[in-house]
Amino acid sequence: STISAIEQDYQDFMWFGTFNGLNRFDGYSFKVYKSDPQDAGSLSSSHIETIFEDSKKNLWIGTADGVNFYNRQNDAFQYYRYADPSPHNYAVKTFAEGKDGKIWVGGLQGLCYIDSATMTVINVQPLPTEETPKMIFDIEPDPSGNLWLATNHGLFYYNVPKNSMEAFPVENSVAVSTEINEARSLLLDKQGSLWVGYQNGIYKLERGAVNPKLQLSVLKRNSINDIAQRLDGALLIGTESGLYVYTERTGDLQHYTKERTANGLSDNVVRNIFHDRYNHLWL
């Protein structure tokens, strides 16, 4: 029942990804989709990692075994194979849409994009090596059309026209191990600052800066799973120890945890935060 992904499509269905199936909620009941080796129209894997609806209303499902496209007309899925097969795992962790409409894919294959004409997933150069990111957990496009990448080697910036990556290490990163320096989540806020969730806290990269700086020392030893922003500007921070709500303007920080009441969280591990179009918050 672990929720790994949440999305709302243009028809107002809520989609929830779990480690054992994709769930579509119509407000009253759930329909569950799973992988079936005997059904060519089923998911490539029941282990769902991410869900994304693009600007053309296409629904993409990232699984532990690659990219799936949801064909609404047939209520079935199409598998998008990788153009350059690799012995590595095909787990997909995130999708994002670029300024030009290109759908970017991040995961164990590094940075890729979807070629709808050939129904394939294309690796971009440079390909992952020992020196460059192998795993991409999150992608945040900026207004110029370039991409911020949260990776297992920290924060990177991908210049799309130049096809190049630049690292943005945290302050005092020499003393921080690679494991702890793993960046998991990104949010470009309304003021243009980039918030980065690491395994050792939340950092902020101001526009024009070269190093993300630690924020909220109370979260310094906490793994940040997801970051979102409320309509009033407050940050919503999902962690391994509950939900934090941070109002930067006032410095106010609220903490919500599992409670033995009907009004508490069901679990302290908050993996996903999603605001639907009716201003409901899903955790």
MARLO-339732 format. One line per field, with one value per residue: residue number from 0; x, y, z of N, C-alpha, C in turn. Coordinates in steps of 0.02 Angstrom, whole numbers, plus 50000, padded with zeros to 5 digits. Layout:
N
num NUM,...
n_east X,...
n_north Y,...
n_up Z,...
ca_east X,...
ca_north Y,...
ca_up Z,...
c_east X,...
c_north Y,...
c_up Z,...
//
This chain:
283
num 0,1,2,3,4,5,6,7,8,9,10,11,12,13,14,15,16,17,18,19,20,21,22,23,24,25,26,27,28,29,30,31,32,33,34,35,36,37,38,39,40,41,42,43,44,45,46,47,48,49,50,51,52,53,54,55,56,57,58,59,60,61,62,63,64,65,66,67,68,69,70,71,72,73,74,75,76,77,78,79,80,81,82,83,84,85,86,87,88,89,90,91,92,93,94,95,96,97,98,99,100,101,102,103,104,105,106,107,108,109,110,111,112,113,114,115,116,117,118,119,120,121,122,123,124,125,126,127,128,129,130,131,132,133,134,135,136,137,138,139,140,141,142,143,144,145,146,147,148,149,150,151,152,153,154,155,156,157,158,159,160,161,162,163,164,165,166,167,168,169,170,171,172,173,174,175,176,177,178,179,180,181,182,183,184,185,186,187,188,189,190,191,192,193,194,195,196,197,198,199,200,201,202,203,204,205,206,207,208,209,210,211,212,213,214,215,216,217,218,219,220,221,222,223,224,225,226,227,228,229,230,231,232,233,234,235,236,237,238,239,240,241,242,243,244,245,246,247,248,249,250,251,252,253,254,255,256,257,258,259,260,261,262,263,264,265,266,267,268,269,270,271,272,273,274,275,276,277,278,279,280,281,282
n_east 50041,50109,50122,50187,50175,50074,49943,49835,49721,49660,49527,49488,49510,49594,49755,49850,50005,50076,50181,50129,50042,49941,49827,49668,49561,49395,49328,49235,49263,49398,49497,49607,49762,49874,50029,50028,50088,50022,49946,49959,49925,49942,50025,50205,50265,50210,50258,50252,50329,50318,50201,50134,50050,50053,50057,49980,49885,49921,49951,50080,50167,50286,50381,50457,50511,50531,50452,50280,50141,49979,49839,49694,49580,49577,49590,49713,49890,50043,50206,50358,50505,50683,50794,50930,50977,51022,51118,51082,50965,50796,50719,50608,50607,50556,50462,50462,50409,50479,50511,50491,50400,50451,50460,50541,50637,50686,50794,50863,50933,50991,50978,50847,50741,50575,50533,50402,50366,50436,50407,50500,50627,50751,50920,51013,51162,51291,51310,51273,51412,51551,51584,51479,51301,51213,51089,50936,50827,50734,50668,50673,50614,50675,50628,50697,50703,50799,50864,50851,50926,50899,51004,51093,51219,51211,51160,51129,51143,51069,51110,51015,51025,51166,51197,51256,51315,51317,51385,51317,51373,51337,51367,51523,51540,51642,51659,51550,51476,51455,51340,51256,51246,51154,51031,50857,50733,50653,50606,50555,50525,50398,50466,50577,50682,50776,50731,50804,50792,50885,50966,51009,50940,50857,50894,50930,50945,50987,50944,51073,51169,51301,51309,51201,51121,51107,50949,50835,50889,50840,50801,50915,50969,50877,50795,50736,50592,50495,50444,50332,50229,50117,49967,49974,50108,50181,50296,50283,50344,50392,50447,50548,50502,50375,50263,50313,50273,50322,50338,50423,50431,50389,50457,50393,50368,50283,50242,50184,50132,50115,49969,49871,49737,49588,49620,49753,49910,49926,50045,50218,50310,50319,50299,50251,50179,50038,49948,49785,49678,49574,49619,49641,49739,49843,49922
n_north 49939,50057,50221,50276,50371,50509,50577,50686,50675,50754,50723,50719,50604,50526,50464,50337,50273,50120,49997,49883,49890,50000,50125,50187,50314,50364,50447,50376,50238,50118,50071,49944,49922,49801,49716,49590,49449,49379,49469,49584,49716,49759,49833,49852,49824,49795,49871,50030,50186,50323,50446,50540,50672,50748,50907,50883,50801,50669,50520,50460,50322,50278,50140,50003,49936,50015,50132,50169,50202,50265,50213,50285,50263,50126,50081,50029,49987,50043,49991,50077,50050,50056,50140,50114,49975,49916,49833,49877,49917,49962,50053,50188,50348,50478,50600,50741,50890,50981,51151,51151,51052,50925,50766,50722,50594,50522,50414,50253,50240,50359,50522,50539,50550,50548,50479,50495,50464,50349,50272,50252,50265,50380,50392,50531,50624,50681,50506,50411,50391,50339,50461,50546,50575,50426,50388,50469,50558,50662,50791,50958,51075,51235,51410,51442,51328,51235,51104,51059,50935,50810,50700,50543,50585,50713,50885,50934,51032,51035,51089,51108,51149,51149,51023,50981,50950,51024,51027,51067,51076,51056,51173,51154,51025,50935,50872,50796,50641,50542,50465,50528,50649,50631,50689,50704,50767,50909,51081,51222,51375,51506,51624,51598,51532,51383,51240,51105,50938,50836,50685,50725,50836,50995,51108,51270,51350,51501,51615,51634,51592,51475,51370,51265,51308,51257,51245,51264,51193,51098,50994,50935,50805,50731,50638,50704,50681,50736,50894,51028,51172,51276,51370,51490,51511,51442,51312,51138,50997,50836,50704,50574,50576,50630,50767,50929,51101,51249,51420,51536,51674,51714,51627,51525,51357,51210,51047,50891,50733,50553,50512,50450,50468,50505,50611,50616,50585,50433,50372,50406,50419,50516,50510,50568,50720,50804,50928,50948,51010,51070,51121,51028,50930,50794,50658
n_up 50000,49997,49939,49795,49696,49638,49541,49449,49319,49165,49159,49286,49358,49493,49509,49582,49617,49668,49751,49706,49594,49489,49528,49492,49539,49550,49633,49699,49690,49665,49524,49482,49404,49342,49304,49180,49112,49013,48948,48825,48831,48958,49103,49104,49222,49389,49488,49525,49495,49460,49398,49264,49182,49027,48934,48825,48868,48879,48968,49065,49130,49244,49281,49375,49274,49155,49034,49016,48913,48928,48846,48826,48750,48726,48853,48896,48900,48826,48793,48798,48729,48766,48660,48656,48715,48877,49004,49126,49258,49217,49287,49309,49375,49368,49273,49161,49077,48946,48890,48755,48738,48742,48818,48960,49039,49189,49280,49320,49204,49183,49108,48993,48846,48774,48620,48528,48398,48361,48467,48571,48700,48720,48759,48818,48778,48888,48918,49067,49175,49279,49330,49306,49339,49383,49427,49416,49512,49513,49406,49361,49257,49200,49170,49052,48980,49008,49118,49290,49389,49506,49579,49614,49636,49683,49647,49481,49330,49176,49020,48886,48744,48730,48768,48891,49059,49221,49383,49543,49687,49865,50000,50083,50035,50023,50142,50151,50127,49975,49978,50074,50010,49913,49806,49810,49782,49701,49691,49606,49660,49674,49673,49600,49657,49691,49777,49858,49900,50000,50062,50181,50229,50187,50058,49987,49832,49780,49648,49531,49619,49666,49752,49840,49992,50161,50239,50376,50502,50587,50509,50466,50476,50412,50286,50137,50052,49964,49894,49895,49850,49930,49889,49957,49964,50059,50101,50077,50149,50130,50230,50310,50435,50451,50399,50356,50366,50301,50319,50242,50247,50375,50454,50517,50566,50549,50609,50565,50618,50634,50720,50856,50823,50729,50651,50622,50531,50436,50434,50471,50369,50233,50069,49952,49895,49842,49759,49709,49575,49639,49752,49851,49961,49942,50021
ca_east 50000,50151,50105,50249,50161,50005,49930,49765,49719,49615,49459,49480,49529,49654,49795,49897,50051,50100,50230,50093,49988,49921,49758,49630,49507,49346,49291,49193,49293,49462,49511,49677,49796,49936,50064,50005,50127,49978,49908,50004,49903,49950,50087,50267,50280,50161,50293,50246,50374,50298,50145,50138,50009,50085,50013,49935,49839,49946,49969,50140,50177,50354,50381,50523,50534,50524,50401,50216,50094,49910,49793,49628,49529,49575,49601,49769,49955,50093,50273,50407,50570,50742,50827,50996,50971,51077,51108,51061,50894,50758,50673,50595,50592,50523,50450,50453,50398,50519,50479,50473,50352,50485,50450,50604,50631,50744,50793,50927,50967,51013,50930,50822,50679,50529,50522,50336,50361,50462,50388,50561,50657,50818,50970,51048,51234,51334,51281,51299,51477,51570,51591,51416,51246,51185,51018,50903,50767,50685,50686,50636,50631,50674,50593,50735,50698,50850,50839,50885,50922,50916,51036,51129,51283,51196,51122,51159,51105,51079,51099,50987,51057,51237,51202,51309,51294,51359,51370,51308,51381,51317,51422,51563,51523,51699,51651,51487,51484,51413,51275,51216,51238,51106,50974,50797,50674,50665,50550,50571,50470,50368,50516,50631,50734,50770,50736,50830,50787,50939,50959,51031,50907,50832,50940,50902,50991,50962,50961,51140,51217,51334,51305,51140,51135,51063,50895,50800,50937,50803,50793,50981,50981,50815,50791,50680,50564,50458,50434,50279,50216,50046,49947,49996,50180,50213,50325,50262,50404,50380,50509,50542,50474,50315,50255,50329,50247,50369,50324,50488,50423,50383,50499,50351,50376,50236,50261,50128,50156,50065,49935,49823,49671,49564,49644,49826,49936,49925,50115,50264,50349,50280,50337,50224,50134,50006,49893,49743,49655,49523,49656,49645,49806,49848,49986
ca_north 50000,50116,50264,50301,50424,50534,50622,50698,50686,50807,50699,50722,50542,50527,50404,50323,50219,50083,49945,49824,49908,50068,50131,50245,50330,50409,50482,50327,50171,50111,50019,49928,49894,49767,49682,49522,49423,49352,49525,49631,49784,49774,49868,49812,49805,49818,49916,50097,50235,50392,50456,50609,50691,50804,50961,50856,50756,50601,50495,50419,50284,50254,50080,49974,49907,50058,50182,50145,50252,50243,50223,50292,50235,50053,50067,49983,50020,50028,49993,50114,50019,50099,50133,50085,49926,49916,49781,49908,49918,50012,50088,50258,50383,50542,50630,50813,50916,51039,51210,51134,50996,50860,50731,50697,50536,50512,50351,50217,50248,50429,50567,50516,50582,50504,50491,50466,50439,50280,50239,50232,50310,50395,50419,50591,50627,50623,50449,50403,50358,50341,50530,50582,50543,50364,50386,50534,50550,50714,50838,51021,51122,51306,51449,51445,51264,51189,51059,51043,50863,50783,50636,50509,50622,50782,50928,50950,51074,51011,51139,51069,51164,51131,50952,50977,50950,51060,51009,51120,51043,51094,51203,51107,50959,50890,50835,50759,50580,50538,50437,50580,50704,50611,50735,50663,50805,50977,51128,51290,51411,51562,51678,51577,51496,51311,51202,51038,50892,50786,50636,50756,50899,51035,51162,51320,51381,51566,51630,51661,51562,51415,51317,51263,51320,51221,51280,51226,51147,51044,50940,50921,50733,50701,50628,50742,50641,50776,50964,51061,51239,51293,51431,51549,51514,51399,51250,51074,50955,50767,50675,50509,50585,50671,50823,50996,51158,51303,51487,51568,51746,51723,51579,51476,51287,51164,50977,50845,50665,50501,50521,50398,50497,50503,50670,50614,50549,50361,50350,50463,50423,50551,50502,50609,50775,50824,50976,50941,51075,51097,51141,50974,50905,50721,50636
ca_up 50000,49994,49882,49765,49648,49637,49485,49430,49247,49143,49170,49359,49392,49533,49497,49635,49603,49726,49734,49683,49550,49474,49551,49468,49585,49519,49686,49733,49693,49632,49474,49490,49345,49359,49249,49166,49056,48961,48919,48793,48847,49030,49122,49101,49291,49438,49534,49496,49525,49446,49352,49238,49125,48992,48912,48773,48905,48878,49034,49063,49192,49253,49322,49389,49211,49097,49021,48989,48890,48939,48791,48857,48706,48735,48924,48895,48904,48775,48820,48758,48742,48762,48595,48669,48769,48925,49055,49188,49275,49179,49332,49293,49437,49360,49207,49159,49009,48931,48861,48686,48738,48747,48882,48987,49083,49233,49317,49324,49140,49176,49077,48928,48824,48738,48549,48516,48329,48358,48529,48605,48749,48694,48806,48794,48793,48900,48951,49135,49185,49349,49352,49297,49375,49359,49445,49420,49552,49499,49354,49366,49202,49218,49118,48990,48946,49032,49170,49352,49400,49572,49563,49667,49645,49699,49602,49417,49284,49107,48967,48831,48679,48730,48786,48941,49129,49269,49452,49593,49752,49924,50037,50122,50009,50030,50204,50147,50087,49915,49996,50106,49963,49862,49800,49795,49761,49679,49682,49585,49691,49637,49670,49557,49695,49686,49839,49844,49956,50003,50115,50243,50240,50131,50039,49942,49785,49756,49578,49522,49666,49641,49802,49881,50063,50207,50271,50428,50532,50621,50461,50439,50473,50388,50214,50109,49998,49915,49912,49856,49875,49937,49854,49996,49961,50109,50075,50106,50147,50151,50256,50342,50502,50449,50353,50382,50329,50316,50291,50245,50263,50448,50489,50552,50544,50580,50600,50572,50623,50646,50783,50871,50816,50660,50614,50613,50474,50445,50440,50472,50307,50181,50007,49898,49910,49779,49760,49650,49547,49684,49812,49901,49970,49949,50047
c_east 50042,50136,50169,50238,50087,49999,49854,49763,49664,49541,49442,49488,49591,49690,49846,49940,50074,50154,50196,50032,49976,49846,49726,49569,49460,49306,49248,49227,49359,49460,49586,49705,49861,49967,50038,50043,50084,49939,49956,49986,49909,50016,50148,50289,50226,50192,50295,50291,50349,50242,50146,50091,50039,50034,49965,49887,49858,49967,50026,50150,50249,50354,50452,50552,50512,50461,50339,50173,50023,49866,49722,49574,49520,49580,49657,49834,50001,50162,50320,50476,50626,50777,50896,50991,51033,51065,51083,50986,50859,50709,50669,50573,50552,50513,50448,50444,50439,50479,50455,50424,50385,50474,50516,50591,50695,50738,50862,50966,50994,50958,50912,50764,50639,50523,50456,50329,50384,50444,50448,50582,50730,50862,51002,51122,51246,51296,51309,51365,51491,51571,51525,51359,51223,51110,50991,50836,50714,50713,50643,50657,50630,50642,50631,50732,50752,50825,50883,50873,50942,50942,51069,51198,51271,51156,51162,51112,51122,51060,51078,51020,51130,51249,51258,51280,51344,51337,51364,51312,51359,51379,51457,51552,51581,51691,51587,51495,51437,51343,51229,51201,51187,51045,50914,50739,50691,50600,50577,50513,50448,50415,50576,50689,50721,50780,50756,50826,50841,50922,50981,51002,50886,50878,50905,50957,50960,50982,51030,51191,51246,51331,51237,51159,51083,51011,50866,50845,50903,50795,50861,50995,50922,50817,50728,50654,50528,50449,50379,50268,50141,50031,49969,50072,50216,50239,50298,50319,50388,50445,50495,50512,50416,50315,50272,50299,50287,50348,50387,50483,50422,50429,50459,50360,50328,50255,50201,50154,50098,50035,49886,49752,49651,49593,49719,49846,49934,49995,50160,50305,50304,50321,50315,50176,50103,49948,49849,49715,49599,49553,49649,49717,49805,49919,49991
c_north 50063,50156,50296,50360,50444,50582,50629,50712,50737,50788,50696,50654,50555,50460,50397,50263,50186,50034,49882,49845,49982,50074,50195,50255,50381,50449,50435,50259,50171,50058,50007,49895,49862,49736,49611,49497,49397,49406,49577,49704,49802,49811,49822,49789,49831,49866,49986,50146,50307,50394,50529,50618,50752,50855,50940,50805,50682,50581,50445,50386,50260,50196,50057,49941,49951,50102,50149,50205,50225,50262,50225,50259,50160,50032,50015,50022,49997,50039,50030,50087,50072,50086,50102,50038,49924,49861,49810,49904,49975,50051,50162,50293,50447,50559,50706,50835,50980,51095,51196,51075,50928,50831,50699,50642,50530,50447,50319,50220,50319,50471,50544,50559,50534,50526,50456,50437,50366,50240,50211,50285,50318,50422,50481,50584,50686,50568,50442,50365,50359,50412,50569,50543,50478,50362,50456,50524,50602,50761,50900,51067,51194,51346,51453,51380,51215,51152,51056,50969,50846,50712,50605,50540,50695,50818,50943,50994,51052,51066,51102,51085,51142,51057,50941,50980,50987,51042,51070,51088,51088,51124,51150,51035,50909,50845,50793,50699,50580,50513,50490,50637,50687,50658,50696,50703,50878,51017,51196,51333,51472,51621,51659,51544,51421,51280,51131,50995,50839,50734,50665,50826,50935,51095,51209,51349,51444,51575,51662,51631,51498,51356,51320,51269,51286,51268,51235,51172,51089,50983,50914,50847,50695,50694,50662,50705,50681,50846,50992,51130,51252,51357,51494,51555,51470,51335,51191,51025,50886,50733,50604,50515,50634,50726,50888,51048,51220,51367,51528,51641,51758,51677,51525,51406,51243,51092,50933,50773,50617,50510,50463,50427,50493,50560,50670,50580,50473,50333,50411,50471,50454,50550,50550,50660,50799,50871,50964,51009,51106,51117,51091,50950,50830,50703,50560
c_up 50000,49931,49856,49718,49651,49577,49476,49356,49228,49151,49244,49394,49433,49523,49554,49616,49668,49704,49710,49643,49543,49489,49525,49512,49553,49570,49726,49742,49654,49577,49476,49427,49369,49296,49242,49104,48999,48925,48892,48809,48920,49042,49117,49170,49336,49488,49501,49533,49517,49395,49329,49179,49092,48968,48857,48802,48897,48948,49028,49131,49193,49302,49337,49327,49153,49094,48990,48971,48898,48880,48819,48815,48716,48808,48931,48894,48848,48805,48772,48775,48736,48695,48601,48727,48813,48976,49121,49197,49237,49222,49314,49357,49427,49286,49215,49087,48999,48899,48790,48681,48741,48817,48904,49037,49124,49271,49318,49258,49130,49146,49006,48907,48782,48665,48531,48446,48323,48420,48566,48656,48730,48750,48776,48811,48840,48936,49022,49136,49260,49375,49347,49328,49342,49370,49451,49456,49535,49446,49361,49308,49227,49160,49051,48950,48964,49094,49231,49366,49471,49561,49624,49680,49660,49646,49539,49376,49213,49058,48905,48764,48675,48746,48837,49011,49172,49339,49496,49663,49810,49957,50080,50100,50015,50091,50205,50102,50027,49932,50026,50058,49907,49863,49775,49766,49746,49677,49663,49610,49650,49631,49626,49592,49690,49755,49822,49906,49951,50056,50182,50251,50177,50121,49990,49898,49759,49683,49573,49569,49637,49690,49838,49955,50107,50238,50326,50458,50568,50575,50435,50432,50445,50312,50188,50047,49944,49941,49866,49886,49875,49900,49890,49999,50011,50076,50113,50095,50174,50170,50283,50412,50501,50397,50389,50336,50349,50280,50298,50267,50338,50487,50525,50522,50584,50563,50613,50570,50633,50716,50794,50872,50743,50618,50602,50549,50488,50455,50439,50409,50252,50117,49952,49924,49845,49793,49699,49629,49589,49751,49869,49903,49983,49972,50041
//
